[in-house]
Structure formats: structure tokens, C-alpha cells
Amino acid sequence: MKTSTNTRVILKAIDLELRASLKKDLQHFRMIQENKQASIKKAA
């Protein structure tokens, strides 16, 4: 019983880590996109 609980906790932690890093990547990607659009607007 104890092992399965530990495994569940570990999996949940990994899941949260993955979600957090995905969110960071998304924000970073959005920033890059916005910067590109901003520089295009400046050029035009």
C-alpha cells in the first residue's frame, strides 16, 4: 500500500513539473511571436 501511494505522489509531482515547464514554454513562445509581430509592425 505504501509503495503505491509513493508512486502516485511521485507521478503527480512529475505531472505538475511537466505542466509547469509546458506553461513556461508556451509563455516564451508567445513572447517570441509578439516580438516578431512588433518588429514587423515597426518595419512597416
CORTA-V239098 format. One record per backbone hydrogen bond with DSSP energy under -0.5 kcal/mol. CO is the residue of the C=O (numbers start at 0). NH is the residue of the N-H. If there is no record, write none. Layout:
BEGIN
co	nh
CO	NH
CO	NH
END
This chain:
BEGIN
co	nh
0	4
1	5
2	6
3	7
4	8
5	9
6	10
7	11
8	12
9	13
10	14
11	15
12	16
13	17
14	18
15	19
16	20
17	21
18	22
19	23
20	24
21	25
22	26
23	27
24	28
25	29
26	30
27	31
28	32
29	33
30	34
31	35
32	36
33	37
34	38
35	39
36	40
37	41
38	42
39	43
END
